[in-house]
């Protein structure tokens, strides 16, 4: 029987790359995001193995209705989220923080709560939380994003303890510097120059497909193998603040 994987935030970046990769691994993939047209285009690209569902992960009732209509779920990839702003704590916009927490944390909570019964019923379910190295190491200008990803890290570790006697794996993938088409652009309010400066001179930042590869590898291990935490950075990023750059 074909297994079903639900991928949130599937309209671009890591989510879209993960959906493609899991489909290639033989999964039926359910693509979830708000942007219907982009989801449908991706579903058409992937083919019969994909289904597009336009949905806001922060809408708990809509998520419950979605889960109720899903016949089965073997894998949940909580990828939806992002960073907004880079202001210091003293000047941060509470609205930006609220938006990040609602999407990154509560969105993941909504989907995990709604689909956990089906993941358990599958007999070998897997929850993947896409966090960030920012959830493990703070940095200036990143308090809101780091706080939200720290909350996801705590939720992941707690869930693993709470379902220890159930047939469900709980995996955390924490990427470092990943260059995607939208992440930094969204963070800096559409300022393309500021977004590009994040990766300026970095030889070989990660791309979405690199993270998708890590997710697929973790998910396709034998059911008794749980990858608790995978931290993945580009070689050029030795640590959160230590990044090799080549003068341009």
C-alpha positions as CSV (number, residue, x, y, z in Angstrom):
1,X,0.0,0.0,0.0
2,X,1.3,3.5,-0.9
3,X,2.2,5.6,2.1
4,X,0.9,9.1,2.5
5,X,3.0,12.1,3.5
6,X,1.6,15.5,4.3
7,X,4.0,18.4,3.7
8,X,3.1,21.9,5.0
9,X,4.5,25.0,3.4
10,X,4.8,23.1,0.2
11,X,4.3,25.9,-2.2
12,X,8.0,26.9,-2.3
13,X,11.5,26.3,-1.0
14,X,12.2,23.4,1.3
15,X,8.6,22.3,1.4
16,X,8.3,22.0,-2.4
17,X,11.7,20.2,-2.6
18,X,10.6,17.8,0.1
19,X,7.3,17.0,-1.7
20,X,9.2,16.3,-4.9
21,X,11.7,14.1,-3.1
22,X,9.1,12.1,-1.1
23,X,7.1,11.5,-4.3
24,X,10.2,10.2,-5.9
25,X,10.6,7.8,-2.9
26,X,7.2,6.4,-3.6
27,X,5.0,8.4,-1.3
28,X,1.6,9.9,-2.1
29,X,2.2,13.5,-1.1
30,X,-0.5,15.9,0.1
31,X,0.8,19.5,-0.5
32,X,-0.5,22.1,2.0
33,X,0.0,25.8,1.8
34,X,-2.0,29.0,1.4
35,X,-1.1,29.7,-2.3
36,X,-3.5,27.6,-4.3
37,X,-2.0,28.3,-7.7
38,X,1.5,27.4,-6.8
39,X,0.4,24.2,-5.1
40,X,-1.6,23.2,-8.1
41,X,1.3,23.8,-10.4
42,X,3.6,21.7,-8.2
43,X,0.9,18.9,-8.0
44,X,0.7,19.0,-11.8
45,X,4.5,18.8,-12.0
46,X,4.7,15.8,-9.6
47,X,1.8,14.0,-11.2
48,X,-0.7,11.4,-9.9
49,X,1.2,11.0,-6.6
50,X,0.4,14.6,-5.5
51,X,-2.7,16.3,-4.2
52,X,-2.9,20.1,-3.5
53,X,-4.8,21.5,-0.5
54,X,-4.9,25.2,0.0
55,X,-5.0,25.8,3.7
56,X,-3.7,28.2,6.4
57,X,-1.9,26.2,9.0
58,X,-2.9,28.7,11.7
59,X,-6.6,27.9,11.2
60,X,-7.1,25.2,13.7
61,X,-10.7,24.3,12.6
62,X,-9.7,24.1,8.9
63,X,-6.8,21.8,9.9
64,X,-9.1,19.6,11.9
65,X,-11.5,19.4,8.9
66,X,-8.6,18.6,6.6
67,X,-7.4,15.8,8.9
68,X,-10.9,14.3,9.2
69,X,-11.1,14.0,5.4
70,X,-7.7,12.4,5.1
71,X,-8.0,8.6,4.8
72,X,-4.5,7.9,6.2
73,X,-1.3,9.6,7.1
74,X,2.1,8.0,7.5
75,X,4.4,11.0,7.5
76,X,3.8,14.6,8.6
77,X,6.4,17.2,7.7
78,X,5.8,20.4,9.6
79,X,7.7,22.8,7.4
80,X,5.4,25.8,7.1
81,X,6.9,28.9,8.7
82,X,9.5,31.6,8.2
83,X,11.3,34.6,9.7
84,X,10.0,38.2,9.7
85,X,12.3,41.1,10.5
86,X,15.7,41.5,12.1
87,X,15.2,44.2,14.6
88,X,16.8,44.1,18.1
89,X,14.6,43.1,21.0
90,X,14.4,46.7,22.1
91,X,12.8,47.7,18.8
92,X,11.0,44.5,17.7
93,X,7.5,44.6,16.4
94,X,5.3,42.4,18.5
95,X,3.1,41.7,15.5
96,X,6.1,40.1,13.7
97,X,6.7,37.9,16.7
98,X,3.1,37.0,16.9
99,X,3.0,36.1,13.2
100,X,6.1,33.9,13.5
101,X,4.8,32.1,16.6
102,X,1.3,31.5,15.0
103,X,2.8,30.0,11.9
104,X,6.0,28.3,13.1
105,X,4.8,27.0,16.5
106,X,1.0,26.9,16.5
107,X,0.8,25.8,12.9
108,X,3.0,22.8,13.7
109,X,0.9,22.2,16.8
110,X,-2.3,22.3,14.9
111,X,-1.2,19.7,12.3
112,X,0.5,17.5,14.9
113,X,-2.6,17.3,17.1
114,X,-4.9,16.8,14.1
115,X,-2.9,14.0,12.4
116,X,-1.3,12.2,15.4
117,X,-4.2,9.7,15.7
118,X,-3.7,8.7,12.0
119,X,0.1,8.6,12.4
120,X,-0.4,6.2,15.3
121,X,-3.0,4.2,13.4
122,X,-0.5,3.7,10.6
123,X,1.6,1.5,12.8
124,X,4.8,3.3,11.8
125,X,4.2,7.0,11.7
126,X,6.7,9.8,11.5
127,X,6.5,13.5,12.5
128,X,9.3,15.7,11.1
129,X,9.7,19.2,12.6
130,X,11.7,21.6,10.5
131,X,13.4,23.9,13.0
132,X,16.6,25.8,12.6
133,X,20.1,26.2,14.1
134,X,18.6,29.5,15.2
135,X,16.5,27.5,17.6
136,X,19.6,26.2,19.3
137,X,21.9,29.3,19.2
138,X,20.8,32.9,19.6
139,X,22.1,35.7,17.4
140,X,21.6,39.5,17.3
141,X,18.5,40.6,15.4
142,X,17.0,37.1,15.4
143,X,15.3,36.9,18.8
144,X,11.8,36.4,17.5
145,X,12.7,33.8,15.0
146,X,15.1,32.0,17.4
147,X,12.4,32.0,20.1
148,X,9.8,30.5,17.7
149,X,12.3,27.8,16.6
150,X,13.3,27.1,20.2
151,X,9.7,26.6,21.0
152,X,9.5,24.1,18.1
153,X,12.6,22.3,19.4
154,X,11.0,22.0,22.9
155,X,7.7,20.8,21.4
156,X,9.6,18.2,19.4
157,X,11.5,16.9,22.3
158,X,8.4,16.8,24.5
159,X,6.3,15.0,21.9
160,X,9.0,12.3,21.6
161,X,8.8,11.7,25.3
162,X,5.0,11.6,25.3
163,X,4.6,9.1,22.4
164,X,7.6,6.9,23.4
165,X,5.3,3.9,23.7
166,X,3.5,4.5,20.4
167,X,4.6,3.5,16.9
168,X,5.5,7.1,15.9
169,X,9.0,8.6,15.3
170,X,9.6,12.2,16.1
171,X,12.4,13.8,14.1
172,X,13.9,17.3,14.2
173,X,15.8,18.6,11.2
174,X,17.7,21.9,12.0
175,X,19.2,23.5,9.0
176,X,21.7,26.4,9.1
177,X,22.2,28.7,6.1
178,X,19.8,27.7,3.3
179,X,19.5,29.8,0.2
180,X,15.9,29.6,-1.1
181,X,14.0,32.0,-3.4
182,X,11.8,33.5,-0.6
183,X,13.1,33.0,2.9
184,X,15.3,36.1,3.2
185,X,13.2,38.1,0.8
186,X,10.2,37.6,3.1
187,X,12.3,38.3,6.2
188,X,13.4,41.7,4.9
189,X,10.0,42.8,3.5
190,X,10.9,42.2,-0.1
191,X,14.2,44.1,0.0
192,X,16.1,42.0,-2.6
193,X,19.5,43.6,-1.9
194,X,19.3,42.9,1.8
195,X,18.1,39.4,1.1
196,X,21.0,38.7,-1.3
197,X,23.5,40.1,1.2
198,X,22.8,37.2,3.6
199,X,24.5,34.8,1.1
200,X,27.0,37.2,-0.5
201,X,30.4,35.6,-1.0
202,X,29.4,32.3,0.7
203,X,30.7,29.4,-1.4
204,X,28.0,26.8,-1.5
205,X,25.2,27.7,0.9
206,X,22.7,24.9,1.3
207,X,19.8,24.8,-1.1
208,X,16.3,23.4,-0.5
209,X,17.1,20.1,-2.2
210,X,19.9,19.5,0.4
211,X,17.5,19.8,3.3
212,X,14.9,17.7,1.4
213,X,17.5,15.0,1.0
214,X,18.1,15.0,4.8
215,X,14.4,14.7,5.4
216,X,13.9,11.9,3.0
217,X,16.8,10.0,4.4
218,X,15.5,10.3,7.9
219,X,12.0,9.3,7.0
220,X,13.1,6.3,4.9
221,X,15.1,4.6,7.7
222,X,13.7,1.4,9.1
223,X,10.8,2.2,11.4
224,X,12.7,1.4,14.6
225,X,15.4,4.0,13.7
226,X,14.7,7.5,15.0
227,X,16.8,10.4,14.0
228,X,16.2,12.6,17.1
229,X,18.0,15.7,15.8
230,X,19.9,16.4,12.6
231,X,21.8,19.7,12.3
232,X,22.9,20.4,8.8
233,X,24.9,23.4,7.7
234,X,26.9,24.3,4.6
235,X,30.6,23.6,4.9
236,X,31.2,27.3,4.8
237,X,29.2,27.8,8.0
238,X,31.3,26.5,10.8
239,X,29.0,28.0,13.4
240,X,26.1,30.4,13.5
241,X,28.4,33.4,13.5
242,X,31.4,32.0,11.7
243,X,30.8,31.9,7.9
244,X,33.5,31.8,5.3
245,X,32.9,34.4,2.6
246,X,34.9,35.1,-0.6
247,X,35.5,38.8,-1.5
248,X,33.5,39.7,-4.6
